[in-house]
Amino acid sequence: MVYSYQVIKFQSITFVQGTHWSQSIADKGVLYKSLKDPFSKLIIQSSNGSKKLFHIPKDRTVLILNETAHFLGELA
């Protein structure tokens, strides 16, 4: 099974519905897991100032490492 992931360089990150995320520390960075069904919301502001809203499905993990957000576990 092949998984794809999206990588985004960012300047600031906002978890819109903070109560719908679990947070844990891993050796690769900070992991956030979406707990709300059907999705939790995440706003990422990139270094050029543009903002983008992401809808993260339940049980999807977002890895924050240095100034990069990795969206893990999506089927390619």
C-alpha positions in Angstrom: 0.0 0.0 0.0 1.4 3.4 -1.0 0.8 6.5 1.0 1.2 10.1 -0.2 1.7 13.1 1.9 1.6 16.8 1.4 4.4 19.0 2.7 3.9 22.7 3.3 6.4 25.3 4.5 4.6 27.7 6.9 5.1 30.8 9.0 2.2 30.3 11.4 -0.3 27.6 12.0 -3.7 27.9 13.7 -5.8 25.0 14.9 -9.3 26.4 14.4 -11.0 24.0 16.7 -8.4 23.3 19.3 -10.5 20.9 21.3 -10.8 18.5 18.3 -7.1 17.8 18.2 -4.8 15.5 20.2 -1.2 16.5 20.5 1.8 14.3 21.1 5.6 14.6 20.8 7.5 12.2 18.6 11.1 11.9 17.7 10.4 13.5 14.3 8.4 16.4 15.6 5.0 17.3 17.0 2.1 15.1 16.0 -1.5 16.4 15.8 -4.3 14.0 15.2 -7.8 15.0 14.1 -10.4 13.7 16.5 -13.6 15.2 15.2 -15.8 13.4 12.7 -16.0 14.3 9.8 -13.1 16.7 10.1 -11.2 19.3 12.0 -10.0 22.6 10.6 -6.5 23.9 10.3 -5.3 27.3 8.9 -1.7 27.5 7.6 -0.1 30.9 6.8 2.8 30.5 4.5 5.9 32.6 4.5 4.6 34.8 1.7 1.6 35.7 3.8 -1.1 33.7 2.1 -3.5 31.7 4.3 -5.1 28.4 3.4 -7.8 26.5 5.3 -7.5 22.7 5.5 -10.2 20.3 6.5 -8.4 17.3 8.1 -10.4 14.1 8.2 -10.8 12.2 11.4 -7.8 10.1 12.4 -5.5 11.9 10.0 -2.2 12.9 11.5 -0.4 16.2 10.8 3.3 16.2 11.7 4.9 19.6 12.4 8.7 19.6 12.0 10.7 22.8 11.8 8.6 25.1 9.7 7.0 22.3 7.7 3.6 20.6 8.0 3.3 17.0 6.8 -0.1 15.6 6.1 0.3 11.9 6.7 -1.6 8.7 5.9 -3.5 9.7 2.8 -3.9 7.0 0.2 -2.1 7.8 -3.0 
